[in-house]
Amino acid sequence: MIKLNQVYCGDAIEVMKNFGANYVDLTVTSPPYDNLRTYNNSSIWNWEVFAEIARQLSRVTKQGGVVVWIVGDATIKGSETGTSFKQALYFKEIGFNLHDTMIWEKQTFTATGSLKTRYAQVFEYIFIFTKGPIRTFNPIKDRPTKGPRKKHGTIRQSDGSTKKQSSIGKVYSNKLAQRFNVWKINTECSNTNRFRPAQFPEQLANDHIISWSNEGDTVLDPMMGSGTTVKIAKLLNRNFIGIEKDPEYFEIAKQRIKNPDYKPPKQKIINKQPGLFPQDEIDKLTKIK
């Protein structure tokens, strides 16, 4: 039986088979994105692998639990694959609700297609799946407003007519408002903090864990990479389980869990994947007016 607050080096499917049913409150993870990156050549990713991981997540997720699935698409022969949408529909087919389709807006872009024929890609999808009605939602309220907010406007009726809202004109908040579902969070670009390609920003993991779980809940990342999700889950007083197939990333994850301030030796920073602009080139391009 899998133990809480442990990380496991192995295949996600095989390790999850050892979970009991209805075991996990929240999963925060990201798949390998149409094989855009090789991840030390340790990743085998295709539709069959994805589908089995999705089925295992359905089995191990508690009723009311959440799966946060962060995904993007490759561009092949001028066309985006649409794999992210296919995955979302498959999650629905096996019983999950598509609770929200969120956008992670990044500050930089990668070379996912010719910039001569399309706008630069600066976002990824975040699908929020729930197993039945959602049990936990702790909304982050950090959106500035222009002073007190008052009730206003009308409500559309089924026959097409409108009706004024009740208590119109009443001040209902003078504080920061609830965040929208487009999150602007910087990627992890600094080589002093980046352990691997496409590494989760810690803020992204932090904000999802806060939003969809409570202290003492169990958070899973079945493809944890260098361990950002499990590190943040531990810091937020959640139980955690992490799974990673690649031994090098797995060792980095163990170090980050043990020591939150752990920084990798420079020679261990992995930043040689095809399809990525070097950071200095990104800086040059983004400064062009």
Backbone torsions as a table, in degrees:
resi	resn	phi	psi	omega
1	MET	NA	138.7	178.8
2	ILE	-68.2	139.8	177.8
3	LYS	-101.7	149.8	176.6
4	LEU	-74.1	157.0	177.1
5	ASN	58.7	42.1	177.1
6	GLN	-135.1	154.7	171.1
7	VAL	-118.3	148.5	-172.4
8	TYR	-128.3	132.6	177.3
9	CYS	-94.1	109.7	-178.2
10	GLY	171.7	-178.0	178.8
11	ASP	-73.4	131.3	-175.1
12	ALA	-57.2	-42.5	-177.8
13	ILE	-64.0	-47.7	-177.0
14	GLU	-66.6	-38.1	179.4
15	VAL	-69.0	-42.3	-178.4
16	MET	-65.9	-23.3	177.2
17	LYS	-62.7	-19.7	179.1
18	ASN	-88.6	-3.8	176.5
19	PHE	-75.5	147.7	166.9
20	GLY	-73.3	159.3	175.8
21	ALA	-67.6	150.5	176.6
22	ASN	53.8	54.0	-170.7
23	TYR	-108.5	-24.4	-169.2
24	VAL	-117.6	136.1	177.4
25	ASP	-84.3	-40.0	-173.4
26	LEU	-146.3	134.3	170.2
27	THR	-114.7	129.8	173.1
28	VAL	-124.8	113.5	-173.7
29	THR	-155.5	171.9	178.7
30	SER	-145.6	126.6	179.4
31	PRO	-78.8	176.7	-175.3
32	PRO	-76.1	10.9	168.0
33	TYR	58.0	64.7	175.0
34	ASP	57.5	28.5	-179.0
35	ASN	58.3	35.0	176.8
36	LEU	-65.7	-27.2	179.8
37	ARG	-131.8	151.4	-172.3
38	THR	-90.0	-22.5	-179.9
39	TYR	49.0	61.3	179.2
40	ASN	60.9	23.2	180.0
41	ASN	59.1	24.5	-177.9
42	SER	-97.5	-10.5	-172.6
43	SER	-98.1	126.4	168.8
44	ILE	-109.7	113.6	-172.8
45	TRP	-132.5	121.0	175.8
46	ASN	-151.8	-178.0	-175.2
47	TRP	-63.5	-38.6	-178.5
48	GLU	-64.4	-41.0	177.5
49	VAL	-64.6	-47.5	178.3
50	PHE	-56.1	-48.8	-174.6
51	ALA	-61.7	-38.7	179.6
52	GLU	-69.9	-37.5	175.8
53	ILE	-62.7	-43.2	178.9
54	ALA	-61.2	-42.4	179.3
55	ARG	-65.4	-39.5	177.2
56	GLN	-65.0	-39.6	177.6
57	LEU	-63.6	-36.7	176.9
58	SER	-62.6	-39.5	-177.9
59	ARG	-70.9	-41.5	-171.2
60	VAL	-88.9	-14.2	-178.6
61	THR	-78.1	134.3	177.8
62	LYS	-68.8	156.9	174.2
63	GLN	-61.5	128.6	-176.5
64	GLY	88.4	-4.6	-179.1
65	GLY	-77.8	173.2	-170.8
66	VAL	-129.6	143.2	168.1
67	VAL	-118.3	120.5	174.9
68	VAL	-98.4	115.3	-172.6
69	TRP	-117.9	107.8	-175.3
70	ILE	-102.2	121.1	-167.1
71	VAL	-149.9	153.5	173.8
72	GLY	-138.0	176.1	-177.5
73	ASP	-120.0	148.5	170.4
74	ALA	-79.6	157.7	170.7
75	THR	-109.6	117.0	-175.9
76	ILE	-124.3	122.5	-179.9
77	LYS	52.5	43.1	174.6
78	GLY	83.3	2.1	-177.7
79	SER	-128.9	132.4	172.1
80	GLU	-67.3	144.4	-172.6
81	THR	-71.2	-31.2	-175.4
82	GLY	75.5	11.4	-178.8
83	THR	-58.0	-37.0	-178.8
84	SER	-58.3	-42.4	-179.9
85	PHE	-68.9	-39.5	177.3
86	LYS	-60.5	-40.9	178.4
87	GLN	-64.9	-43.0	179.4
88	ALA	-60.3	-42.8	179.6
89	LEU	-66.4	-34.3	178.7
90	TYR	-67.3	-41.2	175.2
91	PHE	-55.8	-40.3	177.3
92	LYS	-65.5	-40.8	-179.2
93	GLU	-59.7	-33.3	-176.6
94	ILE	-94.9	11.3	168.6
95	GLY	113.5	-5.9	177.3
96	PHE	-77.7	151.3	166.7
97	ASN	-88.1	139.6	170.2
98	LEU	-86.6	91.2	-171.2
99	HIS	-71.9	-37.4	-178.7
100	ASP	-160.3	143.9	170.4
101	THR	-110.6	107.5	-176.1
102	MET	-104.2	165.4	177.5
103	ILE	-122.5	130.5	170.4
104	TRP	-100.6	108.4	179.5
105	GLU	-92.1	124.0	-176.7
106	LYS	-102.2	164.8	-177.9
107	GLN	-89.7	-12.2	-179.4
108	THR	-132.5	172.5	-178.7
109	PHE	-130.2	160.7	175.6
110	THR	-115.4	164.2	-176.2
111	ALA	-81.8	74.3	-179.8
112	THR	-93.9	10.2	179.6
113	GLY	169.0	166.3	-176.9
114	SER	-68.7	125.7	177.7
115	LEU	-76.7	-4.1	175.0
116	LYS	-78.0	-18.3	-175.7
117	THR	-123.5	-4.1	-179.2
118	ARG	-153.2	163.8	177.2
119	TYR	-76.3	152.1	-177.5
120	ALA	-64.4	135.7	-179.5
121	GLN	-80.5	118.1	-177.9
122	VAL	-126.9	19.5	-179.6
123	PHE	-143.4	162.9	171.5
124	GLU	-133.1	157.1	177.8
125	TYR	-82.2	144.7	169.8
126	ILE	-125.1	106.3	177.5
127	PHE	-91.6	129.3	176.7
128	ILE	-105.5	109.2	178.9
129	PHE	-103.3	141.2	176.2
130	THR	-125.3	147.8	176.0
131	LYS	-95.6	92.6	-173.1
132	GLY	79.6	-169.3	178.7
133	PRO	-59.6	137.0	-176.1
134	ILE	-64.9	140.3	-177.6
135	ARG	-96.2	-35.0	-173.5
136	THR	-130.8	128.8	171.5
137	PHE	-146.3	115.3	177.8
138	ASN	-114.8	87.2	-172.3
139	PRO	-63.6	138.3	175.9
140	ILE	-84.3	126.9	-178.4
141	LYS	-115.1	95.1	-178.1
142	ASP	-140.3	16.7	-178.0
143	ARG	-92.0	117.3	179.9
144	PRO	-64.6	147.4	177.1
145	THR	-129.5	167.0	179.4
146	LYS	-92.1	69.5	177.3
147	GLY	83.2	-167.5	-177.0
148	PRO	-59.5	143.8	178.5
149	ARG	-105.2	134.0	-178.4
150	LYS	-115.1	149.5	174.8
151	LYS	-67.5	134.2	-179.3
152	HIS	-155.8	172.9	174.2
153	GLY	88.6	-173.1	-175.9
154	THR	-128.3	166.7	176.9
155	ILE	-116.4	127.3	-179.5
156	ARG	-74.7	129.5	179.1
157	GLN	-90.0	166.8	-176.7
158	SER	-64.1	-25.9	180.0
159	ASP	-88.3	3.9	177.9
160	GLY	97.3	-14.1	178.8
161	SER	-77.3	168.4	179.2
162	THR	-118.1	153.9	-179.7
163	LYS	-137.1	135.6	178.9
164	LYS	-62.9	142.8	175.9
165	GLN	-66.5	150.7	177.1
166	SER	-70.2	152.4	178.5
167	SER	57.5	35.0	-179.6
168	ILE	-61.9	136.0	-177.6
169	GLY	94.3	-11.0	-178.9
170	LYS	-74.6	134.1	175.9
171	VAL	-75.4	121.9	-177.8
172	TYR	-113.1	-8.6	176.0
173	SER	-164.3	139.8	174.8
174	ASN	-126.3	25.4	-175.8
175	LYS	-122.1	-177.1	175.6
176	LEU	-60.4	142.5	-176.5
177	ALA	-90.7	165.4	179.6
178	GLN	-66.8	138.4	179.8
179	ARG	-61.5	148.0	172.5
180	PHE	-80.8	179.2	-176.3
181	ASN	-94.6	12.5	166.6
182	VAL	-105.1	113.0	-175.5
183	TRP	-104.1	122.1	176.4
184	LYS	-94.4	102.8	-177.3
185	ILE	-134.1	127.8	-177.7
186	ASN	-66.9	145.4	173.0
187	THR	-71.8	165.7	177.8
188	GLU	-87.9	95.6	-175.7
189	CYS	-100.7	-23.5	-175.4
190	SER	-69.1	128.4	179.2
191	ASN	-70.9	-7.9	175.1
192	THR	-83.5	-13.5	-178.3
193	ASN	-121.9	-11.4	-173.9
194	ARG	-96.2	125.6	-176.4
195	PHE	-102.1	-18.9	-172.0
196	ARG	-161.3	164.3	175.7
197	PRO	-63.6	147.9	174.3
198	ALA	55.3	36.1	-179.5
199	GLN	-69.9	137.4	174.1
200	PHE	-55.5	134.3	163.6
201	PRO	-67.6	140.5	-179.3
202	GLU	-62.1	-32.9	179.5
203	GLN	-64.5	-37.3	-179.9
204	LEU	-63.1	-46.0	176.9
205	ALA	-63.9	-44.6	-178.7
206	ASN	-57.0	-47.9	-174.0
207	ASP	-70.5	-33.6	176.1
208	HIS	-72.1	-40.2	179.6
209	ILE	-63.8	-41.9	176.8
210	ILE	-62.2	-42.7	-173.5
211	SER	-67.1	-39.9	-166.6
212	TRP	-114.9	8.7	179.2
213	SER	-147.7	168.2	176.6
214	ASN	-120.5	165.2	176.1
215	GLU	-56.0	138.2	-178.7
216	GLY	90.0	-13.3	175.9
217	ASP	-71.6	166.0	-179.8
218	THR	-105.2	125.2	-178.3
219	VAL	-113.1	131.1	-178.6
220	LEU	-116.2	141.4	163.2
221	ASP	-130.9	104.7	-176.6
222	PRO	-77.9	-10.3	176.3
223	MET	-132.9	66.1	-162.4
224	MET	-78.3	-11.7	-179.8
225	GLY	57.0	-123.9	-178.5
226	SER	-87.3	7.2	166.2
227	GLY	92.1	21.3	-177.8
228	THR	-60.7	-46.7	-177.5
229	THR	-60.6	-46.2	-176.5
230	VAL	-71.2	-34.4	176.1
231	LYS	-60.0	-48.3	-177.6
232	ILE	-69.5	-37.3	177.4
233	ALA	-58.3	-43.2	178.7
234	LYS	-63.1	-43.9	-179.8
235	LEU	-64.0	-27.3	-179.2
236	LEU	-94.3	14.3	175.9
237	ASN	63.2	36.0	169.5
238	ARG	-102.9	154.0	166.5
239	ASN	-73.4	152.0	-177.0
240	PHE	-139.6	154.6	170.1
241	ILE	-140.7	129.6	177.6
242	GLY	-126.1	145.1	178.3
243	ILE	-131.3	131.9	177.5
244	GLU	-146.6	133.1	-176.7
245	LYS	-81.8	-35.7	-175.0
246	ASP	-80.1	122.5	-176.1
247	PRO	-61.3	-35.3	-178.6
248	GLU	-67.4	-47.4	177.5
249	TYR	-64.5	-37.4	179.7
250	PHE	-59.6	-43.2	179.5
251	GLU	-66.2	-37.1	176.1
252	ILE	-63.1	-43.9	179.6
253	ALA	-59.4	-42.7	179.2
254	LYS	-60.5	-40.6	179.7
255	GLN	-66.6	-39.3	-179.2
256	ARG	-69.5	-33.6	176.5
257	ILE	-69.6	-42.1	-179.5
258	LYS	-67.7	-40.6	-177.1
259	ASN	-134.3	101.9	-177.5
260	PRO	-58.9	-21.5	-179.3
261	ASP	-93.6	8.3	-176.8
262	TYR	-61.1	132.5	176.0
263	LYS	-121.1	139.5	-177.2
264	PRO	-78.5	149.0	168.6
265	PRO	-57.7	147.6	-175.1
266	LYS	-57.3	-37.0	-177.6
267	GLN	-69.8	-13.9	180.0
268	LYS	-92.0	-7.6	-179.3
269	ILE	-73.7	124.9	-173.4
270	ILE	-99.8	111.6	-175.7
271	ASN	-148.1	47.4	-174.5
272	LYS	-128.6	28.6	-176.0
273	GLN	-85.9	138.9	177.3
274	PRO	-65.4	151.6	177.3
275	GLY	90.9	-0.4	179.0
276	LEU	-111.2	135.4	169.4
277	PHE	-71.8	135.2	168.3
278	PRO	-59.1	150.2	-174.2
279	GLN	-59.9	-35.6	-179.9
280	ASP	-66.2	-32.5	176.9
281	GLU	-71.2	-37.5	176.0
282	ILE	-60.6	-45.0	-179.9
283	ASP	-58.9	-42.0	179.7
284	LYS	-64.5	-44.9	-176.8
285	LEU	-66.0	-38.9	-177.4
286	THR	-74.8	-13.2	178.4
287	LYS	-90.5	-8.4	179.5
288	ILE	-70.8	129.0	-179.5
289	LYS	-95.1	NA	NA
